[in-house]
């Protein structure tokens, strides 16, 4: 590792990948004579800077592929439950979308803030972008837009949903930006040891953040709690739950089942029950195989069986506060991949180092799940199962490793072999990821079309 050829912080080779790059015999990327573009921001835009920095095309394609995958699972997930989100435990293709977004954010942050002339100014820029992204997520997912089936708008502030997809991305972006701006040692990188020393504090913070998550998830006592199901009276009556107030029996630690986990507890205490996602993500899950379940059509949505527990109607936010801490670690891992782009100049060395980083993540996630299952009871009171709603450690490792391998493959195809025509659409989607997300994933485009109808709102485009 100490013999790796790297780019020093004080050397000449500080440019990134432009749109068109000639490659030398040693696979070293050198700048082209064409005008370079600016490095990627997390939302696909370019930063407001006059410094001529070059753009990583493969990152645009990676982000575009993530957006396309998101649209696919959102639109086809209802018809094909196998590609929709796993009800609670397990992982499907849809469960890779959020980690892919977060991983891409980390890579782009490392490129945008690879050289910081003024830390306060850079921090201000990161905070302002975080606020904008959070507020946009609040508008799109907080309940203001009522969806394609209801051509009305507005939200009761007492019931607004505070968290969501863009909110989680904004949190990860802020934490990753803070690490990149303030927690990087000012040393020249001329060896693998120097590379490790430069980002030592970032890894220390990442470890502490993961330790905090694991400590709260498995050590926090979850008492019995009650919730109001008044917004689902009709569903409750049909399912046999006639009582408006439901009581959930917990009283323990380390329970990872839907009703009694620490993730839901923290959200209920800090955000409030009324401000959580009101359509339970575990409505498709089997609680205990052959006994209790929340859907007769599991893993698809369906009617609640008479024996279903009352908490099947309880609110739960899949982008909660505690789970967002572990989600932010995915951004930190993306930082590491971006650092390799910044400091390592040979393409094949980049690919080897990325692969060496991705493989242990995949193995670690699988081992955590397998070893955890050896100590798991049928109620999943312990262990480290794969769970996107909880964003467990095993889920984070497996999805981050998959993100690394996917980016490595795209980088090889797009920026090394220059096979760009088949990926042009994905690259365009990646450069406009935020607007595509707003229009497609949040039903803004269908809602706009429904505004034009013939005589009756039902006769719309």
N, C-alpha and C positions, 0 to 999 in steps of 0.2 A: 504493500500500500504506500510506503514512503517514497517509492519510485514513480508515482503517478505524475504525469505532466500536468501542471495546473497553471492558472493565470494569477499572478500576484495582484494584490490590490493597488500596487504602485506601478505596475507595468503598463505596457501599451495596450494589451488585449483586453479591453473592457467592454467591447461591443457584444451585443447578443445577435440573434439570428434575424437577418433581414428577409424580405419576401423572396428574394432570388439570390442564391448563394453558390458561388463556385466552390468546389471542393478540391483540396490539394491531394497529393499522392498519399499523404498520411491521414486522410480523412479529416483534416483540420478545417473548420469552417472559417472563412475569411470574408470580410465585408465586400459587397459588390459596389459598383460605381453608381448604381441607381440610388435615388433618394430613399433613405430608410424611414420606417414608420416607428411610432412610439410603442413601448411595451404594453402588454395587456393589463387593463384594470380588471377587477373581479367581475364586472358586469359586461365586459367585452369592449368598453369604450377606451379611448386613449387619454392619458393624464394631461392636465393642463400645464405643459412644460415646454420650454424651448430647447431642451437638450435633445440632440438627435440620437435616439436610442432605437434599436431595431426590434421587430416583432417576431414572436415565436409562433409560426404558422400552425405547427402541430398542436399547440395549446388551443388555438381557435377551433381546430377540427375536433379535438377532444371535447371541448365545451359544446360544440354544435351537435356532436353525437349524443351527448348527455341530454340536450334539449329534445332531440328527436326521440330518444328512448323514453323520456318523460311523457311526450305527447302520445306515443304508442301505448304505454301502459295505462295512461289516463283514459284513452278512448276505447281501447280494446280490453282493458282489464275486467270490465263488467261482463263481456261475452266469454272471456277466457280467464277464469279465476286463477289458473295455474301461473299466469304471468302477473297477476295483481299482487299487491302487498301481502306478505304472510300475515295471517290473522293475529298472531302474537309471537310465538316461537318459530324459528326457521328463517329461511331467506329465499327469496325469489328474485327474478330479474328486476322487478320494480324496486326492490330494496337497495339496489346499487345506485339509483339515481341521485339521492341526496348526498351520499359519500363522494360520488364523482364531482358534484358541484363544489363541495367543500374542499376536496383535494385540489381542484383547479384554482380555487381562490388562493390557497397557500402557495402554489407555484407562481401565480401572477404577482402576489405580494412580494415575493423574494426578488422578482425582476424589477418591479416598480421602485422598490426602496433599496436597491442594491448599493446605491451611493446616496447618502443623506448629507446634504450640506448644512441644513438647519433642522435639528431634531424637533424643536417646538413647532416650526412651520409644517413639518411633515406630520406631526401628531395632530395638528389642527385640521389638516387635509383629511387624515384618516377618520377623525371624529365626525367631521361634516359629512363625509361620504357614508359613514355608518348611520347617522341620523336620517339622511335622505332614504337610504335603503330600508331602514326600519319603518319609517313612516309610510313608505310606499307599500310595504308588506302589510302594515296595519290597515291601509285603505282597501287593498285587494283581498285580504283574508280575514279582516276583522269583523266582517259582517255587513259592510256598507253596500256591496253589490250582492243582490239577492239571487243571482244566477239566471240561467237561461229559461227557467220555468216560471220566474216571477219578474215581470218587467217593472220592478219598483226598486227604490234605493233608500238608503238611510239606515242608521243603526242606533239602537238604544245604548247610550254610554254605560248603563248599568250592566249590560250583557256583552260588551265588545270583547272580542278575542284578542288578547295581547300578543300571543306568540303565533308563529307560523313559519313557513319555509324561508321567506326573505328575511324575517327577523332572526332566524337561526343563522343564516348566512352572514348577516350583518354583525352578529356577535362574534362568530368565528373570524371574520375579517378584521374586526377591531382588535381582538386578542393577538392574532397573527401579526398585524401591523405594529402593535405595541412591542412585541418581541423583536421584530425586525429593526425597529427604530432605536430602541433603548437597550436591548440585551445582546448586542453583538460587540465582541472585543475588537479593539482597533489594532489588529495585528495583520501583517502580510501573510498570505497563504502561499507557502512554497513547498508544503509537504502535507501528507495525510494527517500528521500529528498537529500541525498548525491549523488545518481545516477543522479538526475536532475542538481545538482550544478556542477558535474564533467563535464557535456557536455553542460552547459549553453551557453557558447560562440559559440559553433557550431550551436545551435538553433537560436541564435541572427544573425549570419551570414546568415543562411538559410532564415530567415525572411526578411533580408535586400535585399538578392538576388531576392527573389520573389517580393518584393516591387518595385525593380528596373525594373524587367520585366514588371509588370503590369503598371507601370508609363509610360514606353516607348511604350508599346503596345496600350494603350488607350490615351496617351497624346501627342505623337509625331505627328507633322503635316506632312502629306504626300502630296506633291505637284503633279501636273501633270508631267508625264514623258514619254519619248519615248524610243523605243528599235528597234534594227535591227533584222529583221527576214530573213536575207539572207540565213541562213542555212536551211530554210524550204520554199524556194521559190516555190518548186513544190506543197507542201501541201497548201501553201497560194493561189496559182493560182487556184487549184482545188476548194478550199473553197470560192473563190470569193474575197480573200484579195490579190489584185495584187500589192499593194504598199509594198515596201521593208521596209520602215520606218513606224512603227505604233505608234500612240500617245494614251496614256491612260489618261483619264480624272479622276482626283482624287480631290485634294484640300479639305482635311478635316482631322479629327482625329477620332480615335476609329473605323474605318472601318475594319472589319475582313474578307471581301470578298477577293478573290485571287488577284485582281490587285492593291488594295489600302491599304494594311496593312503595319504596321511599320516593321514587320519581313523582308519583301521583300525590303523595303526602305533601311534598314541598310545594308543588304547584297549587294545591288547595289552600295551603297556609299563606303563601305569598301573593298569588294571583287572585285567588278566590274561585269558588266553584262555578259561579256564573260567567267567569271570563275564560273558561277552558273550552276546548273543542266539544261541542254538544252532541256530536254523532259518534258514538263510541267506536274506536278502531277495533275493538275485540268482539264486535257483534257477529263475526264470522268464525269465532274460535270454538274449539272443544276444550272445556275446562278439564274434565277427567274423562278419558276415552270410555265410552259405554255407559256413562252416567250423566253428569251435568254438562250442558252445552248451551251456547247462546244462539245457535242457528241450526235448524234441522237440515240445512243444505250446506253445512260446513264442508270445505272452506269458502263457500260462497255465502252471500247474504240470504237470509230467509226468515220465516216466522220464528218467534221464540217458542220453544217447546214448553209444555206446562211445568216441567221440572227445572227450568232454567233459573239460575240465581237472580236475585233482584238487581245486583250490581251490573248486569248486562246492559242496563240503561244509564249507568252512571257516566258522567262526563270524564274525559281523559284527553290530555293534550299530547299528541305524538311528537311535538316539538317543544317539550317542556324545558324548564330551567336546568335541572340537574343533568338531564340527558344532553343538553347543549354543551355542557362542560366536556364530556367525552367526544362530542361531535367536533369541538374546537381542536382536539388533538389531531383529527384528520387534516385540518388546515395546517397544523404544525409539521406534520409529515410531508405535506405538499411543499412547505418551505424547504425542507431538506433536499427534495428533488430539484427545486429551483436553484439552490446553492450549488449543486453539481453543475447545472447549466452555466452558472456565472463563473465558476472557478476552473472547471475542467474543459480543456479546449479540444480534445480529440473525440470525434463522434463515437467510435467504438468503446472508448473508455467511459463515456457517459452512459451508453447502453449497458455496459457490464456493471457499472456501479448502481444504476437504477434496478437492474435485475437482481443484483446482490442485496439490495434493500427490500425489494418486493417479495422475494421468496421467503425470507424469515418471517415476514408479516403473515403471509398465508399459512405457513406451518404453525406459527404461534397461535393464530386464531383457531385452527383445527385442533391443536393439542389442548388448548384451554377448554374447548367444547367437549372433547372426548374425555379428558380427565375429570372435568366437572360433572359429567354425566355419571361417573362412577359413584359419586356421592349424592346424587340427586334422588330424592324420593319421588313418588308419583305425583306429588303436589308441587314439584319444582321449588322447594324451599331453599335450595342452595345451588351451587354450581355456577357455571358461566355459559348458559345457553345462548344461542344466536337470537337476538331480539332487536329489531329496529326501533320499536316504540321506546324501549329502555336504553337503546344505543349501548349495549353491553360491550365489554372489552373484547370478547371474541368476535363480535360483529364488526367492531371498529377495525380490528387487525385484518380480518378477511377482506373486507370491502376496500380498505386502504391498499392492501397488497394487490388486489385486482385493479385498482385505479393506477397503481404504478406500472403494472405489466401492460395495461391498455395504452397508457401514455407512451411507454417505451416502444410499443409496436407502431403507434401512429407517428412518433418521431422518426423512426427508421424509414417508414414509407414516405412521409411527406417532406421531412427536412434533410434526410440523408439520400434517399433514392429519388427524390423530387417527383414522385408520382402524385400530381396535384389535381388533374382534371376530375378523377372520380370523387374527389373530396371537396370540390368547389362549393357545392350546396351546403355541406356541413360546415365549411369554413365561414360562409356567409351567415349561417345560423349562429355560429359561435361568436361572431363579431357583433351580432344583434340579439344576444341571448336574452337580455332583460326585456326588451320590447316583445319578443316572441313569447316569453313566459307570461307576460301580462295579458297579451291578446289571446293566446291559446289556452294556457293552463288555468287561467282565472275567468274564462268564459266571457271576456270583454268583446271579442269579435262576434261570437254568436249572439250576445245580448244586443250589440249594435245592429246586427242584421234584423233581429226581431223587432226593432223599432219601426221597420217599414212593413206594413201589412195592408191587406185589401179588405176594407169594411170592418173586419173583426180581428182582434189581436191574434187569434188562432191561425188566421190565414197569412202567416209571415213567411219571409224568405227562408 
